[in-house]
Amino acid sequence: MDPVRNPYAPGAGQRPPELAGRDRELGQFEVVLERIARGRPERGMVLTGLRGVGKTVLLNSFRSMALQRLWGTGKIEARPDQSIRRPIAGALHMAARELAPRHRAPDRIEQFLGVLKAFAARDPKAPKGTFTAHLGIDVPAARGRADSGDLEIDLTELLADAASVATDLGVGIALFVDEMQDIPPADVSALCAATHELSQTGGPLIVVGAGLPHLPSVLSASKSYSERLFRYVPIDRLDRAAADLALLAPARREGADFEPGALEALFEAADGYPYFVQAYGKVTWDVATASPVTAGDVKVASPQAEGELAVGFFGSRYERATPTERKYMRAMAMLGDDPVQTASVADELGVKPSSVSPARDGLIKKGLIYSSERGLIAFTVPHFGRFLRAQPA
């Protein structure tokens, strides 16, 4: 079939042509927006799941929903060992720019921008004035507000002022945080404390996060009340009906179709993971010579799709690991695909548990594995163990 018309789109955070199987989550966020619009208290949302299940896609969809309601929005992607002060300043500056054209009191916007400029300037790692100049804020920095240098105090004051600007317009502000588990511990504590303070005053500002399955425990370790601060929404693989819809709807819009056997073969190959559905669907479309797509087409396409995933999805991550870390992951893979005991990995390697702790910690920091609970570890990427077992020793 015509590759130019291929509708499938495997990509990091790229919205698929048919966002199937996520109606529940979209409906939950719609309720959050509506409750806040009516002045009712509401918690932010935190999406958790393995890589490739579509957390970033959902986060972007939530942002689009907020924009449709004329909210101010901003988004950051957390990184290990980087303070959130500068990213949040940039995100809230974007939100203020979205709200400013509709605000009837320009001085209120300027006042907030002055506070925002003061907040950004207090980053101890930034050369003086560089980041605020990059933001393009021309108003003078405020004094005595969000500029103490204590992130928890400053963030609490900044979020309160941002919420006040949104209140003037009868809308809200949504701050979206991707890879939320990578926020440094002290900054996680500050963000939770500021969000908690804001929730007590009813300010129309929410934090919506996304991260790996252990994110709830990361937040709970920073502030015990974080369990009640957010609504945690696990994101998993698609069921058979949703996976079929993700393939069929885009194809039919292009005048093509799939035989039932082809859909069954694709579901078995992709295992319901949205990224894999798109990856296998794209290659299968290119391989098929005519509609409807057959199980034979899937059989021909699968080795090529697996090869592309081995290089771009699995291999790129494997290459980031050191030789010692790769041995650790291989040992994990030999123990199966479920979460495994750290002691069992050490036994598989024939060493003491303490001697492999640096490799484990390095892999966690790189986002290749996570600790699902004390003493247990698992891969952050679905089917990664299967990929490793297929590699030559």
SULWO-V461475 format. One record per residue. N is the residue number from 1. PHI is phi in whole degrees, -180 to 180 (NA if undefined). Layout:
BEGIN
N	PHI
N	PHI
END
This chain:
BEGIN
1	NA
2	-64
3	-66
4	-65
5	-93
6	-59
7	-89
8	-87
9	-140
10	-73
11	-170
12	-70
13	74
14	-82
15	-66
16	-70
17	-63
18	-133
19	-83
20	-89
21	76
22	-121
23	-62
24	-62
25	-67
26	-64
27	-66
28	-63
29	-71
30	-59
31	-64
32	-58
33	-62
34	-68
35	-64
36	-66
37	-61
38	-93
39	78
40	-96
41	-67
42	-154
43	-87
44	-73
45	-116
46	-130
47	-93
48	-130
49	168
50	-68
51	-71
52	92
53	-93
54	99
55	-65
56	-66
57	-59
58	-65
59	-59
60	-67
61	-66
62	-61
63	-63
64	-62
65	-63
66	-67
67	-64
68	-64
69	-91
70	68
71	-76
72	-89
73	-136
74	-154
75	-137
76	-130
77	-119
78	-68
79	-133
80	-60
81	65
82	-122
83	-63
84	-86
85	-59
86	-69
87	-59
88	-68
89	-59
90	-65
91	-66
92	-73
93	-65
94	-62
95	-61
96	-65
97	-66
98	-70
99	-88
100	-55
101	-61
102	-98
103	-82
104	-86
105	-125
106	-56
107	-67
108	-68
109	-66
110	-63
111	-62
112	-66
113	-62
114	-65
115	-66
116	-63
117	-65
118	-66
119	-62
120	-64
121	-70
122	-86
123	-67
124	-68
125	-94
126	-93
127	-55
128	-54
129	83
130	-69
131	-74
132	-65
133	-67
134	-64
135	-65
136	77
137	-90
138	-90
139	-77
140	-65
141	-68
142	-71
143	-123
144	85
145	-142
146	58
147	-132
148	-76
149	95
150	-88
151	-61
152	-64
153	-66
154	-65
155	-69
156	-61
157	-69
158	-66
159	-64
160	-63
161	-69
162	-64
163	-63
164	-64
165	-63
166	-66
167	-61
168	-56
169	-100
170	71
171	-127
172	-132
173	-127
174	-119
175	-106
176	-101
177	-125
178	-92
179	52
180	-63
181	-67
182	-89
183	-66
184	-56
185	-52
186	-64
187	-73
188	-60
189	-61
190	-65
191	-66
192	-64
193	-64
194	-66
195	-66
196	-63
197	-62
198	-65
199	-65
200	-74
201	-94
202	77
203	-66
204	-80
205	-135
206	-125
207	-108
208	-121
209	-117
210	-146
211	-172
212	-73
213	-57
214	-87
215	-57
216	-56
217	-71
218	-63
219	-67
220	-64
221	-68
222	-82
223	-143
224	-61
225	-79
226	-64
227	-63
228	-103
229	-84
230	-126
231	-97
232	-88
233	-125
234	-69
235	-112
236	-122
237	-65
238	-80
239	-77
240	-60
241	-63
242	-69
243	-65
244	-63
245	-63
246	-62
247	-90
248	-73
249	-59
250	-65
251	-65
252	-68
253	-67
254	-100
255	79
256	-118
257	-153
258	-125
259	-74
260	-54
261	-64
262	-69
263	-64
264	-64
265	-67
266	-68
267	-66
268	-65
269	-73
270	-84
271	58
272	82
273	-77
274	-54
275	-64
276	-68
277	-58
278	-68
279	-65
280	-70
281	-63
282	-65
283	-68
284	-63
285	-58
286	-67
287	-76
288	-62
289	-92
290	-158
291	-95
292	-81
293	-68
294	-110
295	-63
296	-63
297	-61
298	-64
299	-62
300	-70
301	-77
302	-57
303	-60
304	-68
305	-63
306	-63
307	-64
308	-67
309	-66
310	-62
311	-87
312	-87
313	-99
314	-89
315	-62
316	-63
317	-76
318	-59
319	-67
320	-74
321	-85
322	-76
323	-54
324	-67
325	-67
326	-67
327	-62
328	-64
329	-67
330	-62
331	-63
332	-59
333	-63
334	-68
335	-90
336	117
337	-100
338	-84
339	-54
340	-122
341	-72
342	-61
343	-66
344	-68
345	-64
346	-62
347	-63
348	-61
349	-84
350	75
351	-133
352	-76
353	-55
354	-65
355	-75
356	-104
357	-59
358	-61
359	-66
360	-61
361	-65
362	-64
363	-68
364	-65
365	-64
366	-81
367	76
368	-94
369	-135
370	-144
371	-97
372	-69
373	-162
374	-58
375	86
376	-118
377	-135
378	-152
379	-75
380	-82
381	-111
382	-63
383	69
384	-68
385	-62
386	-63
387	-61
388	-67
389	-67
390	-85
391	-84
392	-65
393	-64
END
